[in-house]
Amino acid sequence: MNTIKTTKKALAQKLGISRSSLYYQPKKPPKYRALKYEIELVMTNNPAYGYRRVAGALSLGKERVRRAMRMFGLWPKVCRARRPFKPDDTRQKEHNKENIAIRLCPIRLNTVWAGDFTYFWFYGRFWYLATVIDVFTREIVGWHIANHHTTALITKAFTNALTRTEKTPMWFHSDQGSEYVSGGYAMLLTQYGVIASQSKKSSPWQNGFQESFYSQFKLELGDVSRFCTVGELTEAVNQQIAYYNQRRIHTAIHMPPVLFRQTHEQKTATFVAIT
């Protein structure tokens, strides 16, 4: 059998392309494959990271990271979901308190703290997590877990924040949950000279700092049924909060909250020393 040999020049003419095109080797895939490994390493340790946080972790351009993630089908293992309403939200009465959160943008630590709580269904009952966040740094400065959502739950979260920071805020913002409008909690804030601020009823976006935190926290924590005891659940919550505070890049401040606080404290100390 005779074999017809075709030169590259003839083949290029037949295909209607230049001969040099037959020698073309794509340059981007090898480069992106190296980047793929770096992205996968970041996403392994941070399963909820999208391209923005990955880019921040690698100190690379967002568009470059997004192209690489699309090219290799890399997506967050934990995706954002809408946070469910807390039990008894619909039975709250509206109270007329100033809403400082809608008009104040703090520029230093311990100006505005915000509080809220969420819940887990664990071993046949609800368990509640109350948290306190510093609005300036987005750091969770206090928290408490209990099997009830009384005033004691949020009181202990607040006092935990006082212990951890050794500071008091000027304002404390919350929604109008019955726990936050109770006389006992109002007296606690007054005792420490803190002014109460509250969102308008049925307006969760007015406490967006806490809403944003909870929207991802429970998803990243995962299915709590994998724990065998309340102690294991509590430890996992503590570890997840530590991850959020110390390692997880917050898109609003482009770094973990603790690092943002430390950076701000260093700048403040330097400014005071100079002046």
Secondary structure, DSSP 8 states (H G I E B T S, - for coil): -------HHHHHHHHTS-GGGGG---SHHHHHHHHHHHHHHHHHH-TT--HHHHHHHHT--HHHHHHHHHHTT---SS--------TTGGG--------GGGT----STTSEEEEEEEEEEETTEEEEEEEEEETTTTEEEEEEEES--SHHHHHHHHHHHHHHHS---SEEEE---TTTTSHHHHHHHHHTT-EEEE--TT-GGGGHHHHHHHHHHHHHH--GGG-SSHHHHHHHHHHHHHHHHHTS-BTTTTB-HHHHHHHHHHHHHHHHHH-
